[in-house]
Amino acid sequence: MLVFAGAMMVATGPPGAAAAADRPDGGGLPAVDIHGFVSQGAIKSTHYNYLVNSDRGSFDFTEMGLNFTTQPTDKLRLGFQLFARRLGTTGNFSAKADWFYFDYRWRDWLGFRGGRVKLPFGLYNEINDVDAARTPILLPQSIYPLSSRDFLLAQSGGELYGYVRMGNAGALEYRLYGGAVEVDIPAQAGSPLQITAVETPYVVGGRLLWETPVEGLRVGGSAQWLRLDLNVTAAMMPFTYQIPASLWVSSVEYAAHDLLLAAEYGRWRSSAESSNDKLSPSMGNVTSERFYVLAGYRFARWFEASAYYSLLVKDADHPDGVAANQHDWALTFRFDINAHWLVKLEEHYMHNAAALDPALNGVVPADLYKLDQDWLVFLLKTTAYF
């Protein structure tokens, strides 16, 4: 099957996928599974800086991780991952606990996780940091923006989950979670507003997936509610922003044999309430629209290809213009050199500039409309893993 599975965190699907760890005679310690990866990428764009200083070409696209999982009993599983990255000026190779959890599966239909648990949002959020588990270098950025990885990847709290078989009707997988998200202060070079602190008082959400009776076909939906609290300084004056947000996405995937077809559509709604309306006024509700359709095929054990079209509309009420939307046509070739090393080549044709970072491109947000409509992004990435 085309690679879009195999994330290094325990799956939530049907029981039996992960067997209990073997224990030596005499009740010794359970076995520990150890996995790791190192990725190095390069990005070059034709006009603008995309994610990094890519206009001149950049190798500031590095990821590395080391994770450990163990299963002391047939119902209890433990795991954690250390992760470090550099994406432009973000990360700077600072190692941190990317995720960690204890997982108690009481019954097939009811289990509990606690710790820093990956967010079940959309089809592929949980493999956003596992390059070997997917074909594209960049997942469709309208739904899985790499710039928002910190607060979309995992949450610190708890989660209920289960897998319910329904006979000839297939099966349902559900996940419900609540907690908080840790967000690093983003790079802000050249921005008139300087963020000095970020907090997320809460995040709650869930995902429901239906495995239909058709082999390889699943459909579902995800929803999330959260709030960001920002401490900001502008013109030497401090103030705060409260940004409540709600996100939802509907998903469909067909994955059978060597073919993968997927599509997702979502709307993300947010507002911003300022403590200083004179210096930086509050903003009303803004709803962004997000969509992609993807197709992939595994031609040989060592070669896969995928293509997708992704659309981001920043404000669904004002969808037109260079700064209002971004169309992304992507093509990826993946070469598995051996069982522990892969190389990927990827090209993006971009139309419009809604996803560009104004500060990274030396413009204010109001001037994004002045940018050229059409540009290209080229990526090369290699990953070694075990």
ABEGO torsion letter per residue (X at the ends): XBBABGBABBBABBBGABBBBBBBBGGBBBBBBBBBBBBBBBBBBAABBBGBBAAAEBABBBBBBBBBBBBABAABBBBBBBBBBBBEABGGGBBBBABBBBBBBABAABBBBBEBBBBBBEAAAAAAABAAABABABBBAAABBAAAAAAAABBBEBBBBBBBBAEAAEBBBBBBBBEBBBBBBBBABGBABBBABBBBABBBEBBBBBBBABBGBBBBBBBBBBBBBBBBBBGGBBBBBBBBBBBBBBBBBBBBEABBBBBBBBBBBBBBBBABAAABBBBBBBBBBBBBBBBBBBABAABBBBBBBBBBBABAABABEAAABBBBBBBBBBBBABAABBBBBBBBBBBEAAABBAAAAGBBAAAAAABBABBBBBBBBBBBBX
